[in-house]
């Protein structure tokens, strides 16, 4: 059960996300908020401190508490606050996070092959023993991407990944719930393993970009942000995976699907 100040914080975050009140406008006073939520002013003050630390508001003694232009002035802590205080996570923000991964993942995949192909191969070889379960697939996928982020040599990539770990694990749980998506992920792992084994960093970048775009479009479709008639790109990407996998399997580059 959430503590009282957390309930106040959650209610205020919900209102701020809906534009109540708008950035630049004053928030209700501590006294008014205490009456509104039937709590003490000490409890309200604790909730406001959380909001201030996350960048939602600016609190000045003897002045009205003001709502910040948080989308322009906020930082990663704001996303952490949204994650803590919203259920479900806003679909449009989830799409924006996945769009960010479409930009980052291909780069850290390429760098991982360039800097640590052996370590990446060791990680991917675990796929052969990976059970086809939601829990194990989600865990492995997260560990794979974090491993690539670390191997990339860019110290910021792991920090970004870990900052969003709770959110990405939530999104992955939705994606891997379907057998079709687990099969797509295994196809991606096999192609990535081929790239790591051959030291083909460009191929690792290409297949990772295709896989991340596929996941983004599937999320948009599931959340109603993408009309059924606009899934052509996703189908094209899927055909790319299936065609490449068939060709490489036929000439013996990668093992048969397990």
Secondary structure by P-SEA (a helix, b strand, c coil): cccaaaaaaaaaaaaaaacccccccccccaaaaaaaacccaaaaaaaaaaaaaacccccccccccccccccccccaaaaaaaaaccccccaaaaaaaaaaaaacaaaaaaaaaaccaaaaaaaaaccccccccaaaaaaaaaaaaaaaaaacccaaaaaaaaaaaaaaaaaaaaaaccaaaaaaaaaaaaaaaaaaaaccaaaaaaaaaaaaaaaaaaaaaaacccccccaaaaaaaaaaaaaaaaaaaaaccccccc
